[in-house]
Amino acid sequence: MAIPGESGGIFYPRDCHPGALRIFMQILLAQPRGFCAGVNMAIRSLELALEAFGTPLYVYHEIVHNRRVVEDFQRRGVVFVDDLAEIPEGAYMLYSAHGVSPEIRRQAAARGLKTIDATCPLVIKVHREAVRFAREGYVIILIGHAGHDEVIGTMGEAPEAMRLVQTVADVDRLEIAPLQKIAYLTQTTLSVDDAAAVIRRLRQRFPQIVGPARDDICYATQNRQEAVKVLAAEADFVLVVGSRNSSNSQRLAELARSCNVPAVLIDGPADIDVKWFRPEMTVAITAGASAPETVVQQCVAWLQERFSATVATRQIREEQVRFPLPDPLTPP
């Protein structure tokens, strides 16, 4: 009872052998999973803004990178835009959790937009570090994914000082003067292991390099990746709930595959293929930091209905982080 591996090879479920005692599927639910504090804050901000200001209400970029969340708000009258020119002058607009550049803030002010800043505080921290390093004369190496909303906003804080790298090979191509002061920052949703490899190479090439006082990769990203590593050791298959434009969700699926376990990133149960599974398999389920818990439970129910699956939660870390709402929405 083999199933295709991600690279096209054959993968054999761990319990698939003569004499295996368990005949029902087991689901292992990763904890923590799903919404992080920044996503909770951004989504709550948009909900309160809808109540307070009604529609049309605008958001610059997707409020978070999740198709289900975005479509739900669109049905309620929220308009997501990638160009401020699409927003009428004087309208209400939210900045997404991923943050924006100073140039976007300047354009919004010029159009008289009433802005609500739902940027994750951990992204704001990276922006402030970029401004500080640039002011002190550093060349800043930003480790991140080209084109990601967060990366665009961070690079906009100090465009003349910033260089983007994505891989160790990118580091090897950097040309920086020997006496130049150099610092590094990271996108908050990277693979912890991949970022560590790039930072190691930066330190090898540029011994004088400095970094932030604290790790930029957010606590939620690290916790969810740790949980996947733990569960991959017990699982035959990993389902990651999240959208394809979600960087942290993509990293969870990649991490599971790096542990030699097949993994698929899905938006919801409609994306699941029954051919992926056998009744005796152990299936780990997790969710990216912008994926709703309701969708996780729909996927669990899908497997329970078809495979009489049992469910067990694996608590790897506890999270108690809460972020305050933006000022215009904070109760007096």
Protein Blocks (a to p, Z undefined) as FASTA:
>chain_A
ZZddfkopacddfklcghiablbdcddddddehjdfklmmmmmmmmmmmmmnopadddeh
jfbacfklmmmmmmnopacdfbfklpcghiacdddfkopafklmmmmmmnopacddfbdf
klmmmmmmmmmmmmnopacdddddehiaklmmmmmmmmmlpccdfbfklmmmpccdfklc
cdddddfkbcfklmmmmmmmmmmmmmmbccdfbdfbdfklmmmmmmmmmmmmmpcbdcde
ddfklmklmmmmmmmmmnopacdddfblklpcfklpcfkbccdddddfkbcfklmmmmmm
mmmmmnopacddddfbdcfbdcdddfklmcZZ
